[in-house]
Amino acid sequence: MIKDKVAIITGASSGIGFATALTLSKAGAKVAIGARRIDRLEELAKKISANGGEVFFQKLDVTQKTECENFANAVLDKWGSIDILVNNAGLMPLSFFKSLKVDEWDRMIDVNIKGVLYSTAAVISHMKDKKSGHIVNLSSVAGRIVFPAGSVYCATKHAVAAFTEGLRQEFSIRSKIRVTSIEPGVVATELNDTITDESLKGFVENTKKMEALQAEDIANAILYAVESPPHVNVNEILIRPTTQER
């Protein structure tokens, strides 16, 4: 059970992060939510408080190491513990490599990889010292399968999957820190809105026609992992819409 445990959720202003904060709070966790859009965090905090939950929020850009550290320290100052970290912040501006959208590559690497590293680094010493904790990283089906126009995005999600397994090997046995990789297929979130490559309009439209997963479906998968008993380490959850082939 996660009642009274403290959970940090990055990228909590929308989509999976927003839904996960609500879901973990309803299960009794104290939730610390971070994202760049402070107005959305305020909206989420009001929902959590209205449901009787405990919430802390702070503006957070996961590409800035000092902001990740400051956020974790603020949570420790408030509640004295960090039990769960959900590394959810991510971007998916798909494009064909020939389009040379270098700025988008850089941003994906900064958020999808460095953001996960920085946020994890900000909590790992605390979890290691108390010999408990749970780190949940949002990878993707793209962390297993590469597809056209996804070479850079897939590379970032393969990196998250590899990093997650490395964390498990380093910390699960020695420090009792559990580690989980969540790997969604198509989810109805804002991710598709970040695609600027005009040649992918057809792909985006076809995706919107699919009966996609909802953010709450992923939040429930995260809840299952973190609520598993201490001797159970749910390493990976790959979750696709029923109608998604690959």
Beta strands, then each sheet from edge to edge (+ up, - down):
strand 1: 6-10
strand 2: 30-35
strand 3: 55-59
strand 4: 84-87
strand 5: 133-138
strand 6: 177-184
strand 7: 236-239
sheet 1: 3+ 2+ 1+ 4+ 5+ 6+ 7+
end
